[in-house]
Every structure is written in structure tokens, then in C-alpha cells.
Amino acid sequence: MIEYRRFRNTDPPHVLRLWQSAGLGRGATSGITSDQFDDLTFAQPYFDRQGLIIAWDGPQAVGYVHAGFKADAAQQLLCHSEGVICAVMVAPQYRRQGIGRRLIELAEQYLLEAGVAAIHAGSAPPCDPFYFGLYGGSQPAGFLESDPSAAQFFQALGYQPSAKHVVLQRSIATGSDPIGLRMMSIRRATQLVILEPTVPKPWWWQTRAGRLDTLQLGLIPKAGGTPFAEVTVVGLELYNSRWQTRSLGLLDLQVAPAHRRKGYGQALIVEVGKRFREEMYGLMEAHAPVGDTASLAVLRSAGFQQIDTGIVYKRP
């Protein structure tokens, strides 16, 4: 008989075993240690054991679900207005027995008792409390289409797609960089530098991306001055085993308003690729919402190609 109970301190190895055996696809880390998984999940300051529910068949964990909440507008406190089911998985040999459905029911009950007005399925900004660095690649983007069972499972439960994110990658293992007269002109007039943050990153950023290796880079005039464009680079070392190469993610790409549509975003990304190629990195990844045509155009101009789609589902 299957029993369901809340998280206990002795459970992390069981949760990790389920993670590694669930067949989550290219967007999930593999070969990670229990300490690495713990640091990015259970060690979060807002982790609530009531929100992680495990299904047991005797002494064996056979499935789990994990739910959480978004941050407030200032990204300084947890906000209980919207909840999200961040992960749900059942061991392959226990599927199609109603375990996943029951886990979702218990997660929804937890979120509703906390007072949420909306329930999402799939972590994505701004409702992405868990699994940053573990699922999704450069950042959470809902449940990935390459995750074979997610779409059918949630739609069977009445959830409907509410947002989509394009996942793009570009190989930087070789020197096949975009080139053109405008690019050459920008390269002669600018330099890639490490930027020191002018204001502290908010608490929400620190608890998620801040747990990984990050670096803020900018393209500035060679004589110095304000950046034309800047981006945060995050190390995706936990994906080395899955993707068979050293990889990095690009976050928060920004081009100064006065310099948009002039090639600075493209030039920045190309220069970042060159810099990290020298450090023996082979792959860059970036995400953008489906409707963000400007970001998608810049990424594609820099040689990125779509390799996946992340989908956030919502309970009507």
C-alpha cells in the first residue's frame, strides 16, 4: 500500500535517487552528489518540508512532488499569492497507478491552504523558487518539451499551457563566430570587461543564481565609460556530465536604450563566447519568453539556435 508523508531530514538521498531515475531528459542535471542537490534545494532559506511530499511503498520512496511560492515585487520576501508545483516524479515501475495524481492533489492542498490565488506547474520567472541550476539549463523555464511525460500528465489533470520559453544554445568550441562590417567596427571601439555590481543583488537572486558561479560582463568604450550592453554569465558545471562539455548560461542580457538595434547585444555575446572558449568552454545557453522578439533576434544573430521549449501550465 502506498503511503504519503512530508519531507524528513533523512530523505535527501531518496529524493535524489528518484531524480536520477526519472528520465527527465536533456534539461536535467545528472551525476550530481547529494550535497550538490541539497545546497540548491533543501538548503534554501524558504524551504518548507510541508511542501515536499514523498510517496512510499514500504521502505522505498517511489515518487515525490515539490511545491513552493514566488517572491514579492521587490524580490526581498516570499509571496504566497501564487504557488508553483516545481517538480513531480514517479519511479518508472510505479507509473500509471495514480501516484502522480495523488501527489499533485496533496501539493495543491498545501498551496491552497497557504492562500494562493493561482497555481502554476513548472518553475519559471518570477515564480521559480527551486531547482535553479538543476533543471532547465541556464534557468528554470517550466517543464521542458524534452521531458517526455510532462505535457501529457499535466493536461490530463486539467492544467493548460499558460506561458512558453524558448531554450537556445550555441556551440563555442570552434571559432565560427558571426562577422560583418558593423561587428568589426564595434570590436575596434569597445572592450569586454568584468563589471562590479553598482547595487546589491536582491535576496531572491542571491538564493538562486547566487548559489552558482556567476560573473557580470559588459561591453564598454575602449576609453572607458558606461556599458553599451551587459550580461550575467552563470557556470553550468552541474550539466557537464549530461551535455558532455563545459557550459555556461547567459542571464539578464541588457542593452542601453540609446544603443539598441545597433549590434551591441550581438557583439557582447560573441565576445563572451570568445572569452570562454579560451577557458575551454564548449557551449552557451540562453532563454527568452516566446513573445520577447527583441531578445530572440539578438540571440539568433549571435548564432544561437532553438533546441527546446519550456512550458508553464496553469490550473484554470
SVG drawing of the C-alpha trace seen along z (x, -y; Angstrom):
<svg xmlns="http://www.w3.org/2000/svg" viewBox="-10 -57 52 59">
<polyline fill="none" stroke="black" stroke-width="0.4" points="0.0,0.0 1.3,-3.4 1.7,-5.9 2.3,-9.7 4.2,-11.8 6.0,-15.1 9.8,-15.6 12.1,-14.4 15.8,-15.2 16.8,-11.7 15.0,-11.9 17.5,-13.7 19.2,-10.6 15.8,-9.1 14.7,-12.2 18.0,-12.3 17.6,-8.7 14.2,-9.4 15.5,-12.5 18.3,-10.4 16.0,-7.5 13.0,-9.6 14.3,-10.1 13.8,-13.9 15.6,-14.5 18.4,-16.8 17.3,-19.7 18.0,-18.0 21.4,-17.5 22.8,-14.1 25.6,-12.5 25.4,-15.1 26.1,-14.4 23.6,-14.5 25.4,-17.6 25.1,-19.5 21.4,-18.7 20.9,-19.6 22.6,-23.0 20.3,-24.1 17.1,-22.7 16.7,-21.8 19.2,-24.5 17.1,-27.3 16.1,-29.6 12.4,-29.3 12.4,-25.5 9.3,-24.2 9.2,-20.5 5.4,-20.6 5.7,-21.4 7.7,-18.3 5.6,-15.2 7.0,-11.7 5.2,-8.5 6.5,-5.3 6.0,-1.7 7.2,-0.2 10.8,-1.4 11.2,-2.5 10.5,-6.1 8.6,-5.7 7.6,-9.3 7.6,-12.9 6.2,-16.3 7.6,-19.7 5.7,-22.9 6.7,-26.5 5.9,-30.2 7.1,-33.3 8.8,-36.3 7.3,-39.7 7.7,-42.6 10.9,-43.8 12.3,-40.3 13.0,-40.5 10.3,-38.3 8.3,-35.2 4.9,-36.0 2.0,-33.5 -0.3,-35.0 0.9,-32.4 2.1,-28.9 4.0,-26.6 4.5,-22.8 8.2,-22.8 8.8,-19.1 6.8,-15.8 8.1,-12.4 7.3,-8.8 9.7,-5.8 9.2,-4.2 7.9,-0.9 5.2,-2.6 3.7,-4.8 0.1,-4.7 -1.1,-3.7 -2.5,-7.1 0.5,-8.0 1.4,-11.1 -2.2,-12.3 -2.4,-11.9 0.9,-13.7 -0.4,-16.7 -3.6,-16.7 -1.6,-16.9 0.6,-19.7 -2.4,-21.7 -3.9,-21.3 -0.7,-22.6 -0.7,-25.7 -4.4,-26.4 -4.1,-26.2 -1.3,-28.8 -3.7,-31.2 -2.6,-31.2 -4.9,-32.7 -3.2,-30.8 -1.4,-27.5 1.2,-27.0 3.0,-23.8 6.6,-24.4 9.1,-26.9 9.8,-29.9 10.5,-33.6 9.1,-35.1 7.6,-32.0 10.7,-29.8 11.8,-29.1 13.5,-25.7 15.8,-23.8 17.7,-26.8 20.8,-25.1 19.3,-21.6 16.5,-21.7 16.0,-23.9 19.6,-24.7 20.6,-28.4 17.5,-29.0 14.1,-27.4 11.7,-27.7 8.7,-25.5 8.6,-21.8 10.6,-21.2 9.2,-19.5 12.2,-17.2 10.9,-16.0 8.8,-13.3 5.9,-12.8 5.2,-16.3 2.8,-17.7 0.5,-14.7 0.5,-14.3 -0.5,-17.9 -3.0,-18.3 -4.7,-15.1 -5.1,-16.7 -6.8,-19.8 -3.8,-22.1 -3.4,-24.2 -0.2,-25.9 0.0,-29.5 3.5,-30.6 6.3,-29.3 10.0,-29.9 12.4,-29.3 15.6,-27.5 18.6,-28.3 22.2,-27.0 25.3,-27.8 28.5,-25.9 31.6,-27.9 34.0,-25.1 35.2,-26.4 35.9,-29.9 32.9,-30.1 31.7,-33.5 29.3,-35.8 31.2,-38.5 30.3,-41.7 31.3,-45.3 29.3,-46.5 30.7,-43.8 34.2,-44.7 33.6,-48.4 32.2,-47.6 35.1,-45.4 37.6,-48.1 35.8,-50.7 34.9,-48.5 36.3,-46.1 34.8,-43.3 35.2,-43.9 34.1,-42.5 31.6,-44.8 31.2,-45.4 27.6,-45.5 26.5,-49.1 23.7,-47.9 23.4,-44.7 21.6,-41.9 18.1,-41.2 17.6,-38.4 15.7,-36.3 18.6,-36.4 21.1,-35.6 19.2,-32.5 19.0,-31.1 21.5,-32.3 23.8,-33.5 24.4,-29.9 26.1,-29.2 29.3,-30.7 28.3,-34.0 30.1,-36.9 28.7,-40.1 30.3,-41.2 29.9,-44.4 30.9,-45.9 32.3,-49.4 34.1,-52.0 37.9,-51.4 38.4,-54.8 36.1,-53.7 32.6,-54.7 29.1,-53.3 28.4,-49.9 26.7,-49.7 25.5,-46.2 25.9,-43.8 25.0,-40.2 25.4,-37.9 27.2,-34.6 26.4,-31.6 28.5,-28.5 26.6,-25.3 29.2,-22.9 26.5,-20.5 25.5,-19.9 29.0,-18.8 28.1,-15.1 24.7,-15.5 26.0,-17.7 29.5,-16.3 31.1,-19.7 31.8,-22.7 28.8,-25.0 27.7,-28.5 24.4,-30.3 23.5,-33.9 21.1,-35.8 19.7,-39.3 21.0,-40.5 20.6,-44.2 21.4,-46.8 21.4,-50.5 18.2,-52.1 20.3,-54.6 22.3,-51.8 19.6,-49.3 19.4,-47.9 23.0,-48.8 24.6,-45.4 26.0,-45.8 24.0,-43.0 25.2,-40.6 28.8,-41.9 28.7,-41.3 27.5,-37.7 30.1,-37.0 32.9,-38.4 31.7,-36.4 31.9,-33.3 35.4,-34.1 36.5,-34.8 35.1,-31.5 36.4,-29.5 39.8,-30.3 38.8,-28.8 37.9,-25.6 34.1,-26.0 32.2,-24.5 28.6,-25.6 26.4,-28.6 22.7,-28.6 20.1,-31.3 16.4,-31.5 13.8,-34.0 9.9,-34.1 8.2,-33.3 6.9,-36.9 10.3,-38.6 11.1,-39.1 13.9,-41.5 15.9,-39.1 15.3,-36.2 16.5,-38.3 19.7,-39.2 20.4,-35.7 19.8,-34.3 22.0,-37.0 24.8,-35.7 24.5,-32.2 22.1,-30.6 19.6,-28.0 16.5,-26.7 16.9,-23.3 14.0,-23.1 10.8,-24.8 9.8,-25.3 6.1,-25.3 4.4,-26.6 1.0,-25.1 -1.8,-26.7 -4.9,-25.3 -7.9,-27.1"/>
</svg>
